[in-house]
């Protein structure tokens, strides 16, 4: 059950890197790859993608920019970001349109998008209608 997690932990040397550079931080992310939810990204090996970094001392989430800097220093990829902005003014129709598409380098329908406020007080997922119909979701 924990096989993919342990392999990614070792592959990216996450424990040692965090202890050396950022012992007060915790990573939040997901693993994608072979034998994980139909491997829609068509990856050859399991890959860990970070979508959040938490400061254990300050008890707060790092900003988007801070997360990107930490992940670059650690050599760990972040999830793909479709759009970023200072304000949010999309309605449901616009969100559903943005959720449509395929994963890079594949013809697989993207599951959807995650919308998160910069301060992380709001977070929700918008599932693509095409993905829902194709996968009886």
VMD Tcl script that builds the backbone (N, CA, C; Angstrom):
set m [mol new atoms 411]
animate dup $m
set s [atomselect $m all]
$s set {name element resname resid chain x y z} {
  {N N UNK 1 A 0.819 -1.196 0.000}
  {CA C UNK 1 A 0.000 0.000 0.000}
  {C C UNK 1 A 0.865 1.263 0.000}
  {N N UNK 2 A 1.927 1.284 0.787}
  {CA C UNK 2 A 2.775 2.465 0.859}
  {C C UNK 2 A 3.938 2.401 -0.115}
  {N N UNK 3 A 3.998 1.357 -0.941}
  {CA C UNK 3 A 5.098 1.179 -1.877}
  {C C UNK 3 A 5.409 2.399 -2.726}
  {N N UNK 4 A 4.423 2.951 -3.448}
  {CA C UNK 4 A 4.702 4.114 -4.287}
  {C C UNK 4 A 5.200 5.324 -3.487}
  {N N UNK 5 A 4.652 5.513 -2.287}
  {CA C UNK 5 A 5.081 6.641 -1.464}
  {C C UNK 5 A 6.534 6.485 -1.033}
  {N N UNK 6 A 6.880 5.285 -0.577}
  {CA C UNK 6 A 8.261 5.028 -0.139}
  {C C UNK 6 A 9.243 5.169 -1.299}
  {N N UNK 7 A 8.859 4.679 -2.469}
  {CA C UNK 7 A 9.738 4.787 -3.632}
  {C C UNK 7 A 9.966 6.241 -4.021}
  {N N UNK 8 A 8.917 7.055 -3.989}
  {CA C UNK 8 A 9.077 8.474 -4.319}
  {C C UNK 8 A 9.881 9.192 -3.245}
  {N N UNK 9 A 9.670 8.837 -1.988}
  {CA C UNK 9 A 10.440 9.428 -0.901}
  {C C UNK 9 A 11.930 9.187 -1.127}
  {N N UNK 10 A 12.270 7.963 -1.508}
  {CA C UNK 10 A 13.675 7.620 -1.777}
  {C C UNK 10 A 14.167 8.241 -3.078}
  {N N UNK 11 A 13.358 8.168 -4.104}
  {CA C UNK 11 A 13.761 8.690 -5.415}
  {C C UNK 11 A 14.144 10.158 -5.356}
  {N N UNK 12 A 13.358 10.951 -4.657}
  {CA C UNK 12 A 13.620 12.387 -4.560}
  {C C UNK 12 A 14.469 12.738 -3.338}
  {N N UNK 13 A 14.781 11.735 -2.512}
  {CA C UNK 13 A 15.574 11.948 -1.297}
  {C C UNK 13 A 14.927 13.048 -0.439}
  {N N UNK 14 A 13.614 12.988 -0.346}
  {CA C UNK 14 A 12.841 14.039 0.299}
  {C C UNK 14 A 13.220 14.224 1.761}
  {N N UNK 15 A 13.328 13.147 2.497}
  {CA C UNK 15 A 13.612 13.245 3.926}
  {C C UNK 15 A 14.930 13.984 4.183}
  {N N UNK 16 A 15.989 13.572 3.502}
  {CA C UNK 16 A 17.306 14.197 3.706}
  {C C UNK 16 A 17.312 15.652 3.247}
  {N N UNK 17 A 16.673 15.919 2.112}
  {CA C UNK 17 A 16.641 17.289 1.595}
  {C C UNK 17 A 15.881 18.221 2.538}
  {N N UNK 18 A 14.737 17.751 3.054}
  {CA C UNK 18 A 13.978 18.583 3.985}
  {C C UNK 18 A 14.770 18.832 5.265}
  {N N UNK 19 A 15.396 17.779 5.790}
  {CA C UNK 19 A 16.185 17.932 7.023}
  {C C UNK 19 A 17.333 18.925 6.816}
  {N N UNK 20 A 17.966 18.875 5.647}
  {CA C UNK 20 A 19.110 19.736 5.380}
  {C C UNK 20 A 18.707 21.190 5.108}
  {N N UNK 21 A 17.684 21.373 4.292}
  {CA C UNK 21 A 17.343 22.723 3.834}
  {C C UNK 21 A 16.139 23.358 4.539}
  {N N UNK 22 A 15.133 22.556 4.814}
  {CA C UNK 22 A 13.880 23.103 5.345}
  {C C UNK 22 A 13.286 22.162 6.402}
  {N N UNK 23 A 13.933 21.990 7.551}
  {CA C UNK 23 A 13.438 21.023 8.544}
  {C C UNK 23 A 12.089 21.406 9.155}
  {N N UNK 24 A 11.675 22.646 8.961}
  {CA C UNK 24 A 10.415 23.130 9.523}
  {C C UNK 24 A 9.253 23.058 8.529}
  {N N UNK 25 A 9.495 22.471 7.356}
  {CA C UNK 25 A 8.454 22.419 6.333}
  {C C UNK 25 A 7.948 21.005 6.105}
  {N N UNK 26 A 6.692 20.911 5.683}
  {CA C UNK 26 A 6.075 19.645 5.280}
  {C C UNK 26 A 5.486 19.830 3.890}
  {N N UNK 27 A 5.610 18.802 3.051}
  {CA C UNK 27 A 5.112 18.866 1.681}
  {C C UNK 27 A 3.760 18.170 1.578}
  {N N UNK 28 A 2.872 18.763 0.802}
  {CA C UNK 28 A 1.590 18.136 0.481}
  {C C UNK 28 A 1.563 17.940 -1.022}
  {N N UNK 29 A 1.241 16.726 -1.449}
  {CA C UNK 29 A 1.224 16.480 -2.880}
  {C C UNK 29 A 0.528 15.189 -3.225}
  {N N UNK 30 A 0.743 14.771 -4.462}
  {CA C UNK 30 A 0.135 13.533 -4.941}
  {C C UNK 30 A 1.145 12.776 -5.785}
  {N N UNK 31 A 0.944 11.473 -5.835}
  {CA C UNK 31 A 1.795 10.614 -6.658}
  {C C UNK 31 A 0.995 10.165 -7.865}
  {N N UNK 32 A 1.602 10.275 -9.029}
  {CA C UNK 32 A 0.997 9.830 -10.278}
  {C C UNK 32 A 1.968 8.851 -10.936}
  {N N UNK 33 A 1.428 7.911 -11.683}
  {CA C UNK 33 A 2.301 6.989 -12.399}
  {C C UNK 33 A 1.650 5.642 -12.643}
  {N N UNK 34 A 2.456 4.666 -13.065}
  {CA C UNK 34 A 1.948 3.327 -13.372}
  {C C UNK 34 A 1.175 2.733 -12.191}
  {N N UNK 35 A 0.067 2.126 -12.499}
  {CA C UNK 35 A -0.795 1.444 -11.539}
  {C C UNK 35 A -1.478 2.384 -10.549}
  {N N UNK 36 A -1.482 3.688 -10.841}
  {CA C UNK 36 A -2.180 4.639 -9.985}
  {C C UNK 36 A -3.254 5.326 -10.821}
  {N N UNK 37 A -4.500 5.055 -10.512}
  {CA C UNK 37 A -5.659 5.629 -11.182}
  {C C UNK 37 A -5.508 5.713 -12.702}
  {N N UNK 38 A -5.233 4.613 -13.314}
  {CA C UNK 38 A -5.146 4.456 -14.775}
  {C C UNK 38 A -4.022 5.266 -15.415}
  {N N UNK 39 A -3.155 5.857 -14.631}
  {CA C UNK 39 A -1.962 6.561 -15.140}
  {C C UNK 39 A -2.303 7.464 -16.327}
  {N N UNK 40 A -3.202 8.379 -16.124}
  {CA C UNK 40 A -3.667 9.254 -17.203}
  {C C UNK 40 A -2.563 10.129 -17.792}
  {N N UNK 41 A -1.490 10.357 -17.028}
  {CA C UNK 41 A -0.376 11.158 -17.540}
  {C C UNK 41 A 0.604 10.311 -18.353}
  {N N UNK 42 A 0.385 8.998 -18.371}
  {CA C UNK 42 A 1.245 8.058 -19.123}
  {C C UNK 42 A 2.711 8.165 -18.684}
  {N N UNK 43 A 2.927 8.229 -17.382}
  {CA C UNK 43 A 4.278 8.311 -16.841}
  {C C UNK 43 A 4.915 6.934 -16.796}
  {N N UNK 44 A 6.230 6.862 -17.011}
  {CA C UNK 44 A 6.957 5.591 -16.967}
  {C C UNK 44 A 7.273 5.159 -15.544}
  {N N UNK 45 A 7.358 6.127 -14.629}
  {CA C UNK 45 A 7.613 5.802 -13.229}
  {C C UNK 45 A 6.820 6.753 -12.350}
  {N N UNK 46 A 6.604 6.323 -11.121}
  {CA C UNK 46 A 5.828 7.145 -10.196}
  {C C UNK 46 A 6.538 8.469 -9.942}
  {N N UNK 47 A 5.746 9.529 -9.959}
  {CA C UNK 47 A 6.259 10.883 -9.803}
  {C C UNK 47 A 5.457 11.604 -8.735}
  {N N UNK 48 A 6.164 12.308 -7.854}
  {CA C UNK 48 A 5.535 13.068 -6.779}
  {C C UNK 48 A 5.403 14.518 -7.215}
  {N N UNK 49 A 4.192 15.060 -7.148}
  {CA C UNK 49 A 3.928 16.449 -7.499}
  {C C UNK 49 A 3.430 17.192 -6.260}
  {N N UNK 50 A 4.098 18.268 -5.907}
  {CA C UNK 50 A 3.741 19.060 -4.736}
  {C C UNK 50 A 2.670 20.081 -5.106}
  {N N UNK 51 A 1.668 20.230 -4.233}
  {CA C UNK 51 A 0.691 21.292 -4.432}
  {C C UNK 51 A 0.517 22.158 -3.187}
  {N N UNK 52 A 1.308 21.890 -2.158}
  {CA C UNK 52 A 1.264 22.719 -0.965}
  {C C UNK 52 A 2.486 22.489 -0.094}
  {N N UNK 53 A 2.923 23.536 0.582}
  {CA C UNK 53 A 4.016 23.431 1.541}
  {C C UNK 53 A 3.562 24.124 2.819}
  {N N UNK 54 A 3.677 23.396 3.933}
  {CA C UNK 54 A 3.214 23.899 5.223}
  {C C UNK 54 A 4.399 24.178 6.132}
  {N N UNK 55 A 4.402 25.356 6.750}
  {CA C UNK 55 A 5.444 25.732 7.704}
  {C C UNK 55 A 4.994 25.266 9.084}
  {N N UNK 56 A 5.702 24.269 9.627}
  {CA C UNK 56 A 5.326 23.677 10.906}
  {C C UNK 56 A 5.555 24.621 12.084}
  {N N UNK 57 A 6.549 25.499 11.980}
  {CA C UNK 57 A 6.823 26.454 13.061}
  {C C UNK 57 A 5.782 27.568 13.097}
  {N N UNK 58 A 5.521 28.156 11.939}
  {CA C UNK 58 A 4.585 29.284 11.850}
  {C C UNK 58 A 3.124 28.834 11.786}
  {N N UNK 59 A 2.918 27.523 11.553}
  {CA C UNK 59 A 1.576 26.958 11.428}
  {C C UNK 59 A 0.765 27.662 10.344}
  {N N UNK 60 A 1.397 27.756 9.152}
  {CA C UNK 60 A 0.704 28.379 8.027}
  {C C UNK 60 A 1.221 27.780 6.719}
  {N N UNK 61 A 0.415 27.934 5.685}
  {CA C UNK 61 A 0.798 27.483 4.352}
  {C C UNK 61 A 1.678 28.543 3.704}
  {N N UNK 62 A 2.687 28.106 2.972}
  {CA C UNK 62 A 3.523 29.028 2.211}
  {C C UNK 62 A 2.730 29.559 1.021}
  {N N UNK 63 A 3.094 30.729 0.568}
  {CA C UNK 63 A 2.462 31.296 -0.615}
  {C C UNK 63 A 2.841 30.465 -1.837}
  {N N UNK 64 A 2.146 30.702 -2.909}
  {CA C UNK 64 A 2.449 30.012 -4.170}
  {C C UNK 64 A 3.908 30.223 -4.564}
  {N N UNK 65 A 4.349 31.489 -4.545}
  {CA C UNK 65 A 5.724 31.798 -4.954}
  {C C UNK 65 A 6.747 31.119 -4.046}
  {N N UNK 66 A 6.496 31.126 -2.754}
  {CA C UNK 66 A 7.401 30.470 -1.811}
  {C C UNK 66 A 7.456 28.968 -2.065}
  {N N UNK 67 A 6.303 28.363 -2.344}
  {CA C UNK 67 A 6.248 26.934 -2.635}
  {C C UNK 67 A 7.093 26.599 -3.862}
  {N N UNK 68 A 6.975 27.399 -4.904}
  {CA C UNK 68 A 7.733 27.164 -6.136}
  {C C UNK 68 A 9.236 27.229 -5.859}
  {N N UNK 69 A 9.663 28.195 -5.042}
  {CA C UNK 69 A 11.088 28.333 -4.697}
  {C C UNK 69 A 11.574 27.117 -3.916}
  {N N UNK 70 A 10.799 26.690 -2.924}
  {CA C UNK 70 A 11.174 25.521 -2.116}
  {C C UNK 70 A 11.296 24.279 -2.995}
  {N N UNK 71 A 10.311 24.051 -3.852}
  {CA C UNK 71 A 10.320 22.858 -4.708}
  {C C UNK 71 A 11.483 22.891 -5.697}
  {N N UNK 72 A 11.802 24.058 -6.225}
  {CA C UNK 72 A 12.944 24.176 -7.136}
  {C C UNK 72 A 14.240 23.830 -6.399}
  {N N UNK 73 A 14.379 24.322 -5.188}
  {CA C UNK 73 A 15.596 24.035 -4.412}
  {C C UNK 73 A 15.692 22.551 -4.076}
  {N N UNK 74 A 14.561 21.913 -3.810}
  {CA C UNK 74 A 14.540 20.493 -3.470}
  {C C UNK 74 A 14.592 19.586 -4.702}
  {N N UNK 75 A 14.326 20.147 -5.878}
  {CA C UNK 75 A 14.312 19.341 -7.092}
  {C C UNK 75 A 13.099 18.439 -7.175}
  {N N UNK 76 A 11.973 18.935 -6.670}
  {CA C UNK 76 A 10.726 18.168 -6.668}
  {C C UNK 76 A 9.696 18.948 -7.480}
  {N N UNK 77 A 9.026 18.299 -8.439}
  {CA C UNK 77 A 8.070 19.027 -9.288}
  {C C UNK 77 A 6.803 19.436 -8.549}
  {N N UNK 78 A 6.193 20.496 -9.040}
  {CA C UNK 78 A 4.886 20.916 -8.543}
  {C C UNK 78 A 3.832 20.440 -9.542}
  {N N UNK 79 A 2.590 20.430 -9.093}
  {CA C UNK 79 A 1.508 20.123 -10.026}
  {C C UNK 79 A 1.483 21.219 -11.085}
  {N N UNK 80 A 0.894 20.903 -12.226}
  {CA C UNK 80 A 0.779 21.897 -13.292}
  {C C UNK 80 A -0.194 22.996 -12.854}
  {N N UNK 81 A 0.186 24.238 -13.093}
  {CA C UNK 81 A -0.688 25.355 -12.782}
  {C C UNK 81 A -1.211 25.920 -14.091}
  {N N UNK 82 A -2.525 25.978 -14.211}
  {CA C UNK 82 A -3.173 26.414 -15.431}
  {C C UNK 82 A -3.277 27.929 -15.486}
  {N N UNK 83 A -3.565 28.533 -14.352}
  {CA C UNK 83 A -3.773 29.971 -14.329}
  {C C UNK 83 A -3.507 30.499 -12.926}
  {N N UNK 84 A -3.034 31.728 -12.867}
  {CA C UNK 84 A -2.768 32.375 -11.585}
  {C C UNK 84 A -3.156 33.845 -11.712}
  {N N UNK 85 A -3.718 34.395 -10.663}
  {CA C UNK 85 A -4.095 35.797 -10.727}
  {C C UNK 85 A -4.316 36.385 -9.350}
  {N N UNK 86 A -4.534 37.670 -9.315}
  {CA C UNK 86 A -4.733 38.377 -8.055}
  {C C UNK 86 A -6.199 38.489 -7.655}
  {N N UNK 87 A -7.102 38.197 -8.581}
  {CA C UNK 87 A -8.521 38.245 -8.242}
  {C C UNK 87 A -9.225 37.067 -8.918}
  {N N UNK 88 A -10.409 36.773 -8.444}
  {CA C UNK 88 A -11.160 35.647 -8.965}
  {C C UNK 88 A -12.541 36.130 -9.357}
  {N N UNK 89 A -12.834 36.046 -10.639}
  {CA C UNK 89 A -14.124 36.549 -11.107}
  {C C UNK 89 A -14.785 35.593 -12.098}
  {N N UNK 90 A -14.487 34.305 -12.001}
  {CA C UNK 90 A -15.064 33.338 -12.945}
  {C C UNK 90 A -16.383 32.792 -12.418}
  {N N UNK 91 A -17.304 32.567 -13.353}
  {CA C UNK 91 A -18.535 31.897 -12.978}
  {C C UNK 91 A -18.385 30.403 -13.261}
  {N N UNK 92 A -19.403 29.625 -12.957}
  {CA C UNK 92 A -19.330 28.172 -13.102}
  {C C UNK 92 A -19.061 27.755 -14.546}
  {N N UNK 93 A -19.698 28.402 -15.501}
  {CA C UNK 93 A -19.495 28.065 -16.912}
  {C C UNK 93 A -18.028 28.260 -17.313}
  {N N UNK 94 A -17.430 29.363 -16.884}
  {CA C UNK 94 A -16.014 29.625 -17.200}
  {C C UNK 94 A -15.097 28.604 -16.530}
  {N N UNK 95 A -15.408 28.221 -15.296}
  {CA C UNK 95 A -14.613 27.215 -14.594}
  {C C UNK 95 A -14.681 25.859 -15.296}
  {N N UNK 96 A -15.876 25.481 -15.726}
  {CA C UNK 96 A -16.034 24.199 -16.420}
  {C C UNK 96 A -15.285 24.203 -17.757}
  {N N UNK 97 A -15.282 25.325 -18.440}
  {CA C UNK 97 A -14.524 25.443 -19.687}
  {C C UNK 97 A -13.030 25.302 -19.414}
  {N N UNK 98 A -12.549 25.951 -18.373}
  {CA C UNK 98 A -11.135 25.870 -18.011}
  {C C UNK 98 A -10.739 24.447 -17.594}
  {N N UNK 99 A -11.674 23.701 -17.018}
  {CA C UNK 99 A -11.397 22.335 -16.568}
  {C C UNK 99 A -11.240 21.352 -17.728}
  {N N UNK 100 A -11.751 21.697 -18.894}
  {CA C UNK 100 A -11.650 20.808 -20.055}
  {C C UNK 100 A -10.216 20.791 -20.587}
  {N N UNK 101 A -9.878 19.725 -21.274}
  {CA C UNK 101 A -8.559 19.645 -21.897}
  {C C UNK 101 A -7.941 18.275 -21.698}
  {N N UNK 102 A -6.747 18.133 -22.213}
  {CA C UNK 102 A -6.029 16.866 -22.069}
  {C C UNK 102 A -4.726 17.112 -21.316}
  {N N UNK 103 A -4.219 16.043 -20.732}
  {CA C UNK 103 A -2.934 16.139 -20.048}
  {C C UNK 103 A -1.821 16.335 -21.080}
  {N N UNK 104 A -0.780 17.074 -20.726}
  {CA C UNK 104 A 0.334 17.286 -21.658}
  {C C UNK 104 A 0.929 15.955 -22.123}
  {N N UNK 105 A 1.291 15.894 -23.389}
  {CA C UNK 105 A 1.941 14.713 -23.991}
  {C C UNK 105 A 1.063 13.470 -23.998}
  {N N UNK 106 A -0.238 13.613 -23.813}
  {CA C UNK 106 A -1.147 12.468 -23.882}
  {C C UNK 106 A -2.402 12.909 -24.625}
  {N N UNK 107 A -3.260 11.954 -24.876}
  {CA C UNK 107 A -4.578 12.271 -25.427}
  {C C UNK 107 A -5.646 12.013 -24.374}
  {N N UNK 108 A -5.224 11.837 -23.125}
  {CA C UNK 108 A -6.151 11.534 -22.038}
  {C C UNK 108 A -6.827 12.792 -21.511}
  {N N UNK 109 A -8.140 12.684 -21.364}
  {CA C UNK 109 A -8.937 13.780 -20.839}
  {C C UNK 109 A -8.480 14.143 -19.439}
  {N N UNK 110 A -8.254 15.417 -19.209}
  {CA C UNK 110 A -7.889 15.904 -17.882}
  {C C UNK 110 A -9.083 15.728 -16.949}
  {N N UNK 111 A -8.804 15.316 -15.717}
  {CA C UNK 111 A -9.864 15.118 -14.738}
  {C C UNK 111 A -10.531 16.441 -14.378}
  {N N UNK 112 A -9.760 17.474 -14.282}
  {CA C UNK 112 A -10.306 18.775 -13.935}
  {C C UNK 112 A -9.212 19.683 -13.412}
  {N N UNK 113 A -9.611 20.666 -12.631}
  {CA C UNK 113 A -8.665 21.620 -12.060}
  {C C UNK 113 A -8.985 21.819 -10.582}
  {N N UNK 114 A -7.995 22.258 -9.844}
  {CA C UNK 114 A -8.198 22.665 -8.456}
  {C C UNK 114 A -8.082 24.187 -8.416}
  {N N UNK 115 A -9.037 24.814 -7.766}
  {CA C UNK 115 A -9.024 26.258 -7.594}
  {C C UNK 115 A -8.703 26.519 -6.126}
  {N N UNK 116 A -7.704 27.341 -5.912}
  {CA C UNK 116 A -7.287 27.627 -4.539}
  {C C UNK 116 A -6.941 29.097 -4.411}
  {N N UNK 117 A -7.428 29.712 -3.339}
  {CA C UNK 117 A -7.072 31.110 -3.093}
  {C C UNK 117 A -5.610 31.177 -2.655}
  {N N UNK 118 A -4.998 32.315 -2.876}
  {CA C UNK 118 A -3.582 32.480 -2.541}
  {C C UNK 118 A -3.346 32.214 -1.065}
  {N N UNK 119 A -4.277 32.633 -0.198}
  {CA C UNK 119 A -4.088 32.402 1.233}
  {C C UNK 119 A -4.593 31.019 1.668}
  {N N UNK 120 A -5.048 30.229 0.719}
  {CA C UNK 120 A -5.519 28.857 0.929}
  {C C UNK 120 A -6.775 28.766 1.789}
  {N N UNK 121 A -7.500 29.870 1.965}
  {CA C UNK 121 A -8.722 29.816 2.757}
  {C C UNK 121 A -9.857 29.157 1.980}
  {N N UNK 122 A -9.741 29.137 0.658}
  {CA C UNK 122 A -10.743 28.498 -0.203}
  {C C UNK 122 A -10.026 27.533 -1.134}
  {N N UNK 123 A -10.573 26.336 -1.257}
  {CA C UNK 123 A -10.004 25.345 -2.162}
  {C C UNK 123 A -11.116 24.403 -2.610}
  {N N UNK 124 A -11.242 24.206 -3.927}
  {CA C UNK 124 A -12.229 23.264 -4.441}
  {C C UNK 124 A -11.779 22.735 -5.796}
  {N N UNK 125 A -12.346 21.613 -6.175}
  {CA C UNK 125 A -11.999 20.981 -7.445}
  {C C UNK 125 A -13.167 21.114 -8.410}
  {N N UNK 126 A -12.837 21.412 -9.662}
  {CA C UNK 126 A -13.834 21.490 -10.723}
  {C C UNK 126 A -13.562 20.313 -11.654}
  {N N UNK 127 A -14.486 19.368 -11.713}
  {CA C UNK 127 A -14.330 18.178 -12.544}
  {C C UNK 127 A -14.822 18.481 -13.953}
  {N N UNK 128 A -14.020 18.099 -14.932}
  {CA C UNK 128 A -14.379 18.279 -16.335}
  {C C UNK 128 A -15.626 17.461 -16.664}
  {N N UNK 129 A -16.576 18.075 -17.355}
  {CA C UNK 129 A -17.773 17.338 -17.771}
  {C C UNK 129 A -17.423 16.204 -18.727}
  {N N UNK 130 A -16.478 16.422 -19.624}
  {CA C UNK 130 A -16.067 15.365 -20.557}
  {C C UNK 130 A -15.469 14.188 -19.796}
  {N N UNK 131 A -14.666 14.458 -18.790}
  {CA C UNK 131 A -14.077 13.395 -17.972}
  {C C UNK 131 A -15.178 12.638 -17.232}
  {N N UNK 132 A -16.114 13.370 -16.661}
  {CA C UNK 132 A -17.214 12.738 -15.930}
  {C C UNK 132 A -18.007 11.804 -16.831}
  {N N UNK 133 A -18.347 12.268 -18.039}
  {CA C UNK 133 A -19.138 11.443 -18.963}
  {C C UNK 133 A -18.369 10.209 -19.419}
  {N N UNK 134 A -17.084 10.384 -19.729}
  {CA C UNK 134 A -16.274 9.270 -20.220}
  {C C UNK 134 A -16.033 8.221 -19.138}
  {N N UNK 135 A -15.934 8.646 -17.902}
  {CA C UNK 135 A -15.567 7.742 -16.817}
  {C C UNK 135 A -16.726 7.415 -15.884}
  {N N UNK 136 A -17.952 7.738 -16.281}
  {CA C UNK 136 A -19.132 7.452 -15.476}
  {C C UNK 136 A -18.930 7.907 -14.040}
  {N N UNK 137 A -18.509 9.140 -13.899}
  {CA C UNK 137 A -18.139 9.732 -12.611}
  {C C UNK 137 A -19.327 10.259 -11.886}
}
mol reanalyze $m
mol bondsrecalc $m
mol representation Tube
mol addrep $m
